[in-house]
Each structure stands twice: as C-alpha cells, then as structure tokens.
Amino acid sequence: MLKKGKTLESAQNMNIETLTTILKFSLGSLTVEKLFHILLLILVCFIASRILLKIFGRIIDRFSLDRSIKIFLMHGLKIIITFICIIIITDYLGIPTTSLVALLSVVSLAISLSIQGFLSNVCGGLTILFTRPFSVGDFIELDNLSGRVAETGLIYTKLLTLENKMVLLPNSQVSEGRIVNYTSQEKRRIEIFVSASYSAAVKDVKEALFEAINAYPDFLTDPAPDVHLRDYQDSAIQYVIHAWVPTDLYWDGYYTLMEEIKQSFDRHHIAMDYPHMNIHMIGDENNG
C-alpha cells in the first residue's frame, strides 16, 4: 500500500515536471507560457470589445438617428476598440507602441490620400443625414436634375426621375449643390402667366380666369386664389394667377387649370394674343 502511494506521488511529480518543461519551452524569446498568456489576453480583449460594442449600440439606439449613421458609428467604434486592443497586446509583447502608432499614422495618411474622393462622399453623406435637407420620398431638385429621393446612403443619393430613371448622385456633389425640396411643405402655390388681347376688358379677363380656377375644387381657400394684371407687353396684357393646393395635388391642379383657362377664354371670346407687329403702309387707302 505504501509502495502504491509512492508510485502515485512520483507520477504526479513527473507530470508537473513535464508541464514545467513544456511551459519553459521557447522559440527565441517566445515561451509556451507567454504564448498562453497572449492567447488569454486576446480572448479577454475580444470579450471586452464585444461587451463595449453592445453597450455603445444600446446607447446609440436611444437616439433617433438614421440607420446609415448608426452603422457608420458602430464601424468607427469597432475600429477604435480594435486599435486599442492591438496597442495593449503589442505592449505586452514588448514592442514599442510609439513605433506602432507612427507606422499606423503613415498607413492611415496613405490610405486617406488614396481614397480622398470616397471620404469626401462619406462626409457629404453624414452632412445630409445629420442636417436632413430632404427625406426618402421627397421630390427635390438638384441643380438641373429633379426627381423623388429613393435612398440616401453614405456614398450615394439615389434619385428616381419622372422618366423612371434611377440616378446615383455622389454625396459630395449633393451636399455642395443647391437643393430645392418641393414636398417639405404641406401646400404649394401654382403660378401661371396668361396673355390676353388689349381689346379685352380687364374685368372680363379676370372673370374668365376666376371661372377657370373655380372649375378645380381642390384649390385651397386660405390663402384664397387671386388674379393680377402683371405687365403691359408689346402685343398683349399679361396676367398672373396664384392658387394654392396641397403639395401632392400640385401637378393635377396645374394641368387642370391650364386646360380650363383656354376653355374659359373661348367661352368669353377672349383672344390670347401672341407676339405680332402691325405695319401701316403710307398712302394706303384703308389707312386714310
């Protein structure tokens, strides 16, 4: 029985010695024990980074931010946390962190120069997402291009034109250009210029124009539609119509009013004079 106990003790001592020998085995300055500590440190950094990202994600979700902004912020936090973990691990390995930081700074500068256009689009996208000059579904005009916003991303803004063409505009161009948002307000004013003959009385022309306005029932009464004599031109008198409609009925009201004006003028026998010139010949009998 005593002999059996001694055998067991010697076996345990042998296992401990073997384990110690394995832990002291090294490749240069890297021992198995140190490698184990490095792997343990990597595991701790990984778990800590996951916990931190989860906490930051919950904090960001409390704010009413666009989905693209949330994704961008989470990616940025992930890069920062990964960089901190690399610094911690390299410091444990005895690598000078100042050299690593300098190297990463040079690499970052080279990358930023090579993707300068990409970064400008990202900055433009963030500007659009934070300032919100328009939302998805709005009808906007960008310089000479107009259409409905289909999507706003970090790189491109997708615009669906009236011809059903999908146009991808770089965000740097969108953020720096002139933006006209036609659907940001609940109502919109229709403005139409109409020319009538000098022979037609102003009262009759206004009556005909109001008759055309009243033919469309969806014009708003506050503010009420109005008609004004705008200009005395070479061949005709110019009138202007102002009528307000709900924004989504703008084009329906515009085209309906355009048709009703012509029909109303025909009923009232009012001529829409076009530019012309009267020539009187000297000595003409009809001229006296």
Residue pairs with C-beta under 8 A, 6 or more apart in sequence:
22 32
23 31
23 32
23 33
23 36
24 31
24 32
24 33
25 31
25 32
26 32
37 92
38 89
38 92
38 93
41 88
41 89
41 92
42 85
42 89
45 85
45 88
45 89
46 85
48 85
49 78
49 81
49 82
49 85
52 77
52 81
53 74
53 77
53 78
53 81
56 73
56 74
56 77
57 74
60 70
60 73
60 74
61 70
65 73
65 129
66 129
66 152
68 125
68 129
68 152
68 153
68 154
69 126
69 129
69 130
72 122
72 126
72 154
83 104
86 100
87 97
87 100
87 101
90 97
90 100
91 97
112 119
117 170
117 172
118 155
120 172
121 154
121 155
121 156
121 170
121 171
121 172
122 154
122 155
122 171
123 171
123 172
123 175
124 170
124 171
124 172
124 173
124 174
124 175
124 176
125 152
125 153
125 154
125 155
125 157
125 171
125 175
126 154
127 171
127 175
128 134
128 152
128 157
128 171
128 174
128 175
129 152
129 154
133 179
133 181
134 140
134 149
134 152
134 179
134 181
134 184
135 149
135 152
136 149
136 150
136 151
136 152
137 148
137 149
137 183
138 148
138 149
138 181
138 182
138 183
138 184
139 146
139 147
139 148
139 149
139 181
139 182
139 183
140 146
140 147
140 148
140 149
140 159
140 179
140 180
140 181
140 182
140 183
141 179
141 180
141 182
142 159
142 169
142 173
142 174
142 177
142 178
142 179
142 180
143 177
143 178
145 159
145 161
145 167
145 169
146 161
146 162
147 159
147 160
147 161
147 162
147 165
147 167
148 159
148 160
149 157
149 158
149 159
149 160
150 158
150 159
150 160
150 166
151 157
151 158
152 158
153 171
154 171
155 170
155 171
156 168
156 169
156 170
156 171
157 168
157 169
157 171
157 174
158 166
158 167
158 168
158 169
159 166
159 167
159 168
159 169
160 166
160 167
161 167
182 188
182 247
182 250
183 247
183 248
185 247
186 246
186 247
187 220
187 244
187 245
187 246
187 247
188 244
188 245
188 246
188 247
188 250
189 242
189 243
189 244
190 241
190 242
190 243
190 244
190 245
190 250
190 253
190 254
190 257
191 240
191 241
191 242
192 240
192 241
192 254
192 257
192 258
192 261
193 230
193 238
193 239
193 240
193 241
194 209
194 238
194 239
194 240
194 241
194 261
194 272
195 233
195 235
195 236
195 237
195 238
195 239
195 272
195 273
195 274
196 205
196 236
196 237
196 239
196 265
196 270
196 271
196 272
196 273
197 236
197 237
197 270
197 271
197 272
197 273
198 236
198 237
198 273
199 271
200 237
200 270
200 271
202 229
202 237
204 268
204 270
205 237
205 239
205 270
206 227
206 239
207 268
208 261
208 264
208 265
208 267
208 268
208 270
209 227
209 239
209 241
209 261
209 264
210 225
210 227
211 260
211 264
211 267
211 268
212 257
212 260
212 261
212 263
212 264
213 219
213 225
213 227
213 241
213 243
213 257
213 260
215 256
215 260
215 264
216 253
216 256
216 257
216 260
218 245
218 246
218 249
218 252
218 253
219 225
219 243
219 244
219 245
219 253
220 243
220 244
220 245
220 246
223 244
225 241
225 242
225 243
225 244
226 241
226 242
227 239
227 240
227 241
227 242
228 239
228 240
228 242
229 237
229 238
229 239
230 238
230 239
230 240
231 237
231 238
232 238
234 275
235 273
235 274
235 275
235 276
235 277
236 272
236 273
236 274
241 257
241 261
243 253
243 257
245 252
245 253
262 272
265 271
265 272
280 287
281 287
